[in-house]
Amino acid sequence: MSRRAWTLVLGTIFAGTILGSYSLLNSVSSGADLATLGVLALLSTLSQVYKSIFKSAKKSETEGNISFSLLLIFLSAGVFLLPANFFVLLVLIPHLFEWAKARLQKSTSLRAWYIQPFNIANHICCGLLAQQTYQFINATISNQVSLSRPLAALVALVIYLVLNQALTGLAVVLARGSTWKNTGMLQWSTLIPDFMLLCLGYPFALLWTLNPGYSLFVLSPVLLIQRALAVPQLQKEARIDIKTGLWNAVHFSRLFTAEMERATRFARPLSVIMADLDLLRNVNNTYGHLAGDTVLEAIGEVIRKTVREYDIAGRFGGEEFSICLPETECVEAITIAERIRENIAETPITIQTSPTPIHVTMSFGIASFPTDAQVANDLIHQADIAVYQAKLKGRNCVVSITDVPHSIRLESTAHENRLMEPTVSPSPSPVAPARRQSEHSDVKLDAEHLIRKRREIPHRPEWIAPFVGAVILAGLLATVLSLGLNYTFDAGLLVFLCIVSILAEWFEVGMYGDSTFSVSVTVIFATIFLSGFVGLVSISTAIVFAHYLKNREIAWYKPVFNWATHVLAGLVPIYGLDLFKIPLTWENLIPLTGLTLVTGLGYYIVESGLVSIAIGLSEKSSILVTWRGQFGWTALFYVTLCLIGLFMAILCNDLNSILGVFVFALPIGLIHYTQQQYVERTRASVREVERMNKELTLANREILQASLHIEQFNDELFVILAKIIDTRDPLVLNHAVKVAEYATAIAREMKLPPARIEKLRQAALLHDIGKIGIPEHILKKTTRLTGLEYESIKTHTILGSELLEASQGLRHLAPFVRHHHEWWNGKGYPDELSGGQTPIEARIIAVADAIESMASDRTYHRAMKLQEIIDEISRNAGTQFDPTIADLFIRFLKQDGMLLVVNSTKQNRRTNESPRANSPFHFADPGLA
């Protein structure tokens, strides 16, 4: 950090220490203050330690974490409830617990020693200043201004907010050389949620002075407030690579470009590491693609734990990673890369398809600014040349571009330019070289063509008008029938609640479709508890009136329909209250809460259900899909808002005034802000997803049909290819098909996934494809093979794997074909692998191949009986065969062997003698009669 940054950080810590020490030594407290401190300390510690529950972090473009924490609610309450010495303790306790947790878990957060002391000192200074301001304003104007306490609280909290964010932002600016915009401090996106959280502390303190139990209900909207604080986390998740937990390529490019601009502006060093995982394809081929995903996850975790807190690590694509190292020259970058390389090589990776952990390696290339390049794209390219040289040197090493001969750099650059010539325009951010582009990059989905070919949606009867009319009629009928009921209510309070509901509806939040979301349901429930059906009708009318004034161009029946849905949904809590007749007092809070949860859920189901039916009928779409897409995720909001309405009603009834509405105005306002931010930040993404979903649904219809045809065609090709292989020796005709049947039976008994079983079946059909390269006279020889002939036969496994390796679509089967003659004890061929070194698919094929050979007639032996086959497999389990696979299949043979195991040679004879003898696969060999 710079000298100015150290001055600010140490100065803040010093000021906080002096103020805190003075307050601890000179303040007076009581037993009641101690109890208050205990509750606030517990709540603040939970909110700070378990941030995964209560907090979301926003990673700015070049900065560290900016935390929106519910801790601010309890610190704000402490300003108004606690003496100065206990407020200092309230700041210390949660931060020290958070610090201890980070140290015990060896977390990278709070790694620098000065971060947490600075945070503690910051809050102590802000809180004590706010407390003194509150007390001074109260003492000065309490006799002249009736609302002196709320006014004093407002000023105190503004001071707390501005000073806290100013100190934090200034520290980041000085320490990282960033701009105020990039810090996120003193901007509306952070000021509004922080100020609302601070303001929640005042009603908490107010209710605590009336009754400590009341204050806990201020926290009822916490679950919804978390959604507002989670908006930055939504942004962060969109930037994260799911498999590795690192930044994805797009966001890494943004961060890297920003760091390059900063390094250029301040003439600071910067290095970039390009890393490429060695031989990941072999891992996928040997252990399956899920093993490859596990390897990528492990690599991502190693990189996250190894890099420094301010380094930027991302997955560049496929098996390639990139790491930006700010303030780092080439020598230090090599040290960091070596540390990552060693950690990766030493990390055992446990995968399901291997009995022992596996190890992987990675190659690294390094380039540094400004010595190697001055532009982001060029720097990435230089590092990429270096990692390519690391591959040529034998992999698992670190190469700096400064160690690469200049002639090679020029040659690579010229080749790169030739590859990039077709590009229409340069990329605005660092991109991978052309050799990394997918060979499928030019495959496009013509969505418009698919839409044009869409089948016409069958005509549906127009049910929307009758449905809307029926709902409106039901609402009017319910109102008429309830006019004779007697309800006692406060007319002034009802008018005030109507005004509040109009404001709530006026500032409603537009959802992703045609529907809207409003916090007016809180007012509806409060009014139902206080004024019954009269209040429900009045509030529903006020809401519809506000909606109509705001949207005068809409058809007249829509606001009337909305009014009817409010009335019909409100009947659920109306009848619930009438049925149980629970008095509206704090003593009955538990049964009232249970009743509100049930009736609130009923209100939500009725209202969202009626609106979903109307939308579905209007758009001729699935009603259930409409409900899930637009309302399914709002259940928690509805129920929580209903609970807030209950608390508001109890407080109004208890205090006999509208104070309860004011007390809960801030939570309602924050919930409104929550929903507004959440929808605004996600609306574009949701619309894009909906558009893509419609297009992909159309595409999927044709693709699925084409896929079925291709799958059937491929399956037939595998069978035909297997029969072609077997035709070279008529005695083993259909041998591959039977081996595939046995292998599939074993795999099913082992509960392998269907996709893996299909790959095994394909490999079993082609397991002898290498015999195409074996001389025919050796294959058909009826006497004992010579040593040279046997060695020639053994090469069919290598030939077969090489043939499959040459095909992009069959390459994944090559290891299974190559190793299906390996033995469990390592005495097989061609590579003498032992135990779990052989892929499990190859071990299964080995057992199936042996069973089929023993069960069928050959020139060198007659077919064995089922019991003889079982005895032979059992005798060789643990030497030739995997004992687990052998034991499992023996149990299967004892149960169903008579139905499964057949003599394929006899089957071939019967086929040859049948009327189908003219088949292309018929062989008339009189010597086999």
Buried (B, 14 or more C-beta within 10 A) or exposed (E): BEEEBEEBBBEBBEBBBEBBEBBBEEBEBEEEBEEBBEBBBEBBBBBBBEBEEBBBBBBBBBBBBBBBBBBBBBBBBBBBBBBBBBBBBBBBBBBBBBBEBBEEEEEEBBEBEBBBBBBBBBBBBBBBBBBBBBBEBBEEEEEEBEEBBEBBBBBBBBBBBBBBBBBBBBBBBBBBBBBBEBBBBBEEBBBBBBBBBBBBBBBBBBBBEBEEEBBBBBBBBBBBBBBBBBBBBBBBEEBBBEBBBBBBBEBBBBBBBBBBEBBBEEEBBBBBBBBBBBBBEEBBBBBBEBBBBBBBBBBBBBBBEBBBEBBBBBBBBEBBBBBBBBBBBBEBBBEBBEEBBEBBBEBEBEBEBBEEEBEBEBBBBBBBBEBBBEEBBBBBBBBBBBBBBBBEEEBBBBBBBBEBEEEBBEEBBEEBEEEBEEEEEEEEBBBBBBEEBEEEEEEEEEBEEBEEEEEEEEEEEEBBEEBBEEBBEBBBEBBEEBEEEEEEBBEEBBEBBBBBBBBBBBBBBEBBBEBBBBBBBBBBBBBBBBBBBBBBBBBBBBBBBBBBEBEEEEEEBBBBBBBBBBBBBBBBBBEBBEEEEBEBEBEBBEEBBEBBBBBBBBBBBBBBBBBBBBBBBBEEBEBEEBBEBBBEEBBEBBBBBBBBBBBBBBBBBBEEBBBBBBBBBBBBBBBBBBBBBBBEBBEEEBEEBEEEEEBBEBBEBEBEEEEEEEEEEEBEEBBEBBBBBBEBBBBBBBBBBBBBBBBBBBBEEBEBEEEBBBBBBBBBBBBBBBBEBBEEEBBEBEEEEEEEBEEBBBBBBBBBBBBBBEEEEBBBBBBBBBBBBBBBBBEBBBBEBBBBBBBBBBBBBBBBBBBBBBBBBBEEEEBBEBEEBBEBBBEBBBEBBBEBBBBBBBEBBEEEBEEBBBBBBEBBBEBBEEEEEEEEBBBEEEEBE
